[in-house]
Amino acid sequence: MIGGSIYLQYLQKLNILYYDFNFDVFYKLLNLNYQFDYRKIKKRILNNINKYIISSCKNIYIDTKDEEEEKTGRENIPLEIKITYSNYHQSSETKIINTSLTSLIITGNNPGSLSIENTNIGTLVVNKYAGNETTIFNLKPKEGINDSRIEIGKSNLSRFEFNNVLFADYSKIHLYHNKFSETTSFISSVFPKKYDDDKFVTSENHYAKKDSVYYLNRYDTFLQIKSALLRSGNIYEMHRFHGIAYETLRKNPEVSKADRIILFLNRCSNNHGLSITKPLLGFGVSSITLYILYLMSIDRIFTGESVDWTLFGYYFRFIDFTHRMDFLVPENHLSFLSFFIDYFSKIILGFFTYQFIAAFRKYGKFR
């Protein structure tokens, strides 16, 4: 023990358990006439021992659940744990369950399995880690931590399962230089709605220059998460990462201007296949505007004469981009501007129709 920290190394079996012990009953059994509040004693002990540094231990079991305190309200005791693995043990098992931690740091090559279940963790750091089988189940931030974060870097996430992890509740998600595989899965996890550079960090430090390499790494990270979500069957979140990845690619200065224009048009028209509202709105605004311009080019509107109500019906002929040129007036009455607006409207309306169909089929095209 040094300064409130306990260093534990090369143990075959390690159990860290927090539970209430009724000192009052214990002293009555010893016929001692001395009463004291065991909670104060417990709190004093825990405040003095708030950090466990564990290295090369074989079987680790950590459980800090306190049923009595959950009835009356848990004490907000700061508790930090750092676990370092090595190849010292060829097989091992680590279980962290029912735990509330200020921070948990995991690093090293774990030849065995790691399971983190029903935990509240303020800061979770997984750095230079590789494991045989790793599961994080039912994870959310510890209450009272303003700057909560999940940081996973330079790690092999093969056989890594995120199950019911509340990513959205964390202040920051930090992923960089990780290796995903076909066995990496995200199940029932909740992701944030926004992925700006402050919320979702994909570089090793927060001051990385936003050059082509920065956007390429960010694009690659989003694609890997997208593929893992697709394998897990989470089509909804997969589509979101699909759109985020393309939006990141659009910001890459190394991408050609033509490709950036295509990505920009896809974003505006249907948000990279995610929105059916945008193509519907674009179709409606562009069709009405082009129809009015077409009518003006053939002198059928704004001429001072009474309103021709049949023109409202011809609008539906106009938006049929397979209509004949003489659907409203003979071709010899059409000017160059009329021909141009008619052909241009077919291209624009056909484009928005295609974007609507692409967005409408977003839950079927990846099956």
N, C-alpha and C positions, 0 to 999 in steps of 0.2 A: 504493500500500500504506500503510495506516494501522492501527497497532496490531493486526497479525495479520489484517486484513481487506483484500481486494482488491476495488476498485470497477471494474466493467467496463460501459461504456455505448456505445450506438450502433455496435455491431460488426456487420458483415455475416455473419461466421461465427466461432463460438466453440466450441472443443473443450477440455474439461477431462478429461484422462486421467491415471490413476495406474497406473504399472506399474513393475516392477523393472528396474533397469539394472545389469548386472554390472560394477561399477567395477573389480573385480580383473582381469577380462579386458582391459578398456580400458587399464589401466596396464601390463599385460604387453605389449600391442601397442606401447606407447610406450617400452618398455624401462626403465620406472621401477621401482626397487627399493623401493617403498613399498606396504605392505599396510595396509588398514583395513577396518573393517566398514561396508559401504555401508548396512546397515539402520539403524545408529545415525545416519548422516548423513540418511537419508530421514526417520526419525522426528523428528529435530531440525527439518528443514524443514517437515514437516507440522504439528508442534506450534506453529510460528511463523505458519503460514498456515492458519487453520482456519475462515475465513468468506469466502464469495464473495457479493458483492452485485451482481446483474446487472440492468441496466435497458435496455430498448428495444434488445435485440440481436435480430438477425433469425433466424439458424439456430444453435441451441444443442445441443451434444452433450456429455453428461456420463457418464463410465464410470469407476468407481473400483475395478473388480474387479482383484484381484491374485492370479493363479493360484498363484504361488510361496508367497505367504503363506497361501493357503487350504489348502495341503498341511501347513503347519507351525502353522497357527492365526493368524487375522487379528489384527492389533494394534487395540486399541480406541481409535482415534484420533477425537477429536471433530471433526466437520465439519458446518458449517452453510451453507446456501445460501438466498439470497433472490432471487426472480425477479420483476421488475415489468415488465408489458407495457404498451404504448401503441399507438395507431394509427399510429405512425411508419412501421411496415412493413405493407404491405397483405397480404403473405403471408409466413408464417414456419413453422418447424418446430422443435420442442423435443423432445429425447429424453433421458430420464434412465434409464439401464439399469444393472443389476448394481451397484447403489450401496448403500452403508451410510452413513446420515446421522444426525446427532444431531437436526437439524431441517431442514425444508424449508418455506419460506413462498412462496406464489404469490399474486399480486395483479394487478389491472389487466384491461384488455380485450385479449384475445389474438386477433388476426385470423387466426391460423393454427392449427396442431394442436399438441397436447401429449400426450406418451406417457411414462408412468412405469411401468417394467417391472422385475420381479425385484429389488425394493428392500426394504431394511430401514430404516425411518424411525422415530426416536423420537417426534418431534412433526411432524405434517403440518398446516399451516395454509393454507387456501384462503379468502381474504377479498376481497370485492368483485371477484369474478372472473367473466369471461364469455369463452368460447372457442368456436371454430368446431367443433373435434372434440377431445375429451379422453378419454383412456383411462388407467385405473389398473389394472395387471395384476400379480398375485402380490405383494401388499403385506403386510408384517407388521412388528411392532415391532423396533427395534434392540435387541440384547441389552445388558443392563446399565442400561437406562433404567427406573427404577421408576415414574415418572409419565408413561407414554406416552399420547398422545392424538391423535385426529383431530378437527380443528376446521374446519368449513365454514360460513361465514356470509355473508349478503347477496350470494349468488352466483347466477348463471344456470346451472343444471345441464342445459341443453338439449344434446343430443348428448354427454352425459357417461356413460361406461361404467365401472362398478366390476366388475372381473373377478377372482375369486379374492382378494378383500380380506378379511383376517382381522380383522374388526371386534371379534370376541370376545376377541382377545388384547390389545387395547388397554385401558388403565386407564380411559379416559374417551372418550366420543363426544360431540362438541359440534356440533349442527346448529341453525341459527337463521336465519329470514327468507330462506330460499332459494326459488328458483323451479324447480320440477320441470316436466317436459314429457313428451310421449309418446315422446321419444327418450332419456329418462333410463332406464338399465337397471342391474340388479344381477344378475350372473351368477356362480354358484358361489361366492358370498361367504358367510362364516360370521359369523352375528350372535350377540350375547350371549344368554344365557338369561333374564337379569333386566334390567329397564329402570327401575330406580329413579332418583330425581332426581340422585344423585351419579354414576351410571354413564352415563346418557344425558341430557345437558343440552340443552334446547331454547330457552333464553333467552340473550340477549346476554351477561349476566353471571350469576355464581353466586348473587347476592344478590337476585334478582328476587322481588318480592312474589307470593305464590301466590294471585292473585285470578282472576277469570273470564277475563281476557285471557291470563294465564299458561297456564291449562288449555286455552283455545281455541287458542293457538299450538301447544301440545304436541299436541293432538288433530289439528290440521291437518297437522303434520309427519308424524305416524304414518300418516295417511290417504294422504299423498302417497307415502310409501315403500311402503305397501300397494299402491297403484295401479301403481307402477313394478315391483314384484315380480310382480304379476299379469300385466303386459305381457311380462315376461321369462319367464313360465311357471313361476316358483318358487312353487307353490301352498302348499307346506309353510310357508315363512317368511311368505307372504302372510297365512295364517290366524292366525299368531301376532301380526302387527301389527294384524290385524282385532280380535282380542281386547284387545290393549293399548290401541288407540284407544278402544274402548268403555269400558274401565276408566278411562281418563283422562277421558272425557266424564262418567262417573258422579261424579267428584270435583269437577266444575265447579259452583260454588254457584248459577250462573244457571239450571241445568237444573231443571225442576220436580220436586217430590217424587215425583209419580207416575212420571215417567220414571226417576228414580233408583231407585225400588223395582223397576221392570221390569228395569233393568240389573243391580241387585243379585240378583234372582231368577235371571236368566240366568247370572250369574257362578256362583252357588251350584249351579245345576242341571246345567249342562254347560260352564261356563267359556267362555261366548259362542260355543258351537258347536265347541269344540276337544276336549272330553273325553267319551268314552262311559262311562267308569268312574263319574263322578258321577251321571248319571241312572240307571244300573243299581243303584248303591248306594242312591240315594234311593227308587227303586221298591221295592227289597227291604225296606228298613227301614220305609217308610210302609205298604206292603201288609200286612206281618206285624203291625205295631202296630194298624192299623185293623181287621184281621180278628179279632184278639184282643178288641178293644173291641166289635166287632159280636157275637161269640159271648157276651161277658159281658152284652150288652144283651138277649139272648134266653135267658139262663140255660142255656147249653150248655157252659160251662167254669167251672172253679173253684167247683163246686157241692158238692164232697165226694164225688161219685160216681166210679165208675171211668172211665178215659179212653176216650172214644169215638174210636177210630182212624179212623173214616170222615171225621172232620172234617179230617184232613190232605188227603184227596182233594178235599173241598169247597173247600179253599183255592184250587185252580186254577179252580174255577167263580167264586170271589169276585173274583179278579184279572182275569177277563174282564169289562171294564166295560160289556159289552152284556148281561150276565146279567139274568134276571127277578128281581123282588123276592122271589118265593116259591121261590128255588132251593134253600133249605134248610128253611124252615118256611112254613106257610101265612101269607098276608098278615094275617089276623086275629090272629095271634100276635105281630105286630110292633108295637113301641112307637114313639113319636115319635123317641126316641133311635136306634132301629134304622134307621128310615127316613132320618134325618139322616146317620148314619154311612155308610149304603149309598150315598146320593147324593154325599156328600162324597168318598168313596173313589173313585167313578168320575171325579170332576174331578181329584183328585190323581194317580191312576194314569194317566189320560189325558194329563195334563201331562208326567209323566216319560217316558211312551212317546213323545210328540212330541219332547221334548228329545233322547231317545236317537236317534231317526230323523234329526233335524236334524244331530247330531254325526256320525252314521254316514255321512251323505251329504256330508260337508264337502269331499271331493276330487272330487265330481261336480257340485255345484250351481253352481260358478263357471266351468264349461267352456262 
